[in-house]
């Protein structure tokens, strides 16, 4: 998933997709939300990620999922 809010660099976190400008893996957001944690919990635990960026990543993932579902 390409997004200006996600970066991959083999020198940062072994190339795991992270929120741009941070060392916070995007997977952490999805792990929080699929567990018992809220977006508020995630933002509190990872203050380097703004609400706007987290929401942009979620909206991009949602759009990609829906686009793929309707294309099938």
Buried (B, 14 or more C-beta within 10 A) or exposed (E): EEBEBBBBEEEEBEEBBBBBEBEBBBEBBBEBBEEEBEBEEBBEEBEEBEEEBBEBBBEBBEEEEEEEEEEE
